[in-house]
Amino acid sequence: MMLEFLNPPFMQRALIAAVLVGITAPAIGIYLVQRRQALMGDGIGHIAMTGVGLGFLLSTSPVWMATAVAVAGAVVMELIRWYGHTRGDLALAMLFYGGMAGGVMLINLSDTGSNANLTSYLFGSLSTVSDEDVIAICALAAFVVLVTVGLRRQLFAVSQDEEFARVTGLPVRVLNLLVAVVAAVTVTVAMRVVGLLLVSALMVVPVAAAQQITKSFKVTFVLSVAIGTAVTLTGTVTSYYQDVPPGATIVLLAIAVFVALTALAAPLAKHRARASAAREAECTLEVPAARRGTDDVHV
């Protein structure tokens, strides 16, 4: 039966989570790429590990606890970017590695946590996505979509040129903080499917792939979300049938799409150049013809 993968309840939950991850990760990733902060998701993923450890230690939802810690860490990262100056890189490094070390320590101190639990959050796991996780992912994904789509003009302006955005009256610092917070929320949305160590790739690679063949922000946004959704669904189904890690499968599929579109970009650019040259030639021929017609009238 072709659709037998839809029968197990854990696959139904995993597919819902995969679709939401495929939409949200590129939706915020496009702004991070524009801001040249492609690795921000990786840093937040390290910090979120402390939240996961706290969730197990306090016997609460690791997803919600990871969200709270990741958001706090993202705000601190943004403040360091504003005020860190020369020691900013050092402070960020300590924040990232401290977050990872804290997560490992806390999860091993808890009564319910183990290294197996840690691995599922680091690299993703289909069978461990619970009903509570799906509810949390749906709520967080709705917030991400609302911000990235509803404020797309403002976020694009800030991502392109902060100084120009400030001159036009936009609250630049507030919007920068919002981008950081949304990125943190997206990391926790994606960690159950892709894993904390690989989520940054899903934020960046679909956007980079779409940019190979698109020029406008709107088309890039739509295509990157489509690529993200396609690879997360395909990777999830593949991991079910082939018993391979879902996170690694999804990221490798995204990279394969990037390579394919990069190969397609060169001939597509040549075709566009030829079409543009042909239009210019037509315009060049039409102008003298129009002038001759005018001269005939005067004669």
HUBELTA-V458353 format. One record per helix or strand. SS is the DSSP state (2 for helix, 1 for strand). FROM is the first residue (numbers start at 0). LEN is the number of residues. If there is no record, write none. Layout:
BEGIN
SS,FROM,LEN
SS,FROM,LEN
END
This chain:
BEGIN
2,3,3
2,8,26
2,39,18
2,61,22
2,84,25
2,114,9
2,130,20
2,151,9
2,161,6
2,171,19
2,198,13
2,216,26
2,245,53
END
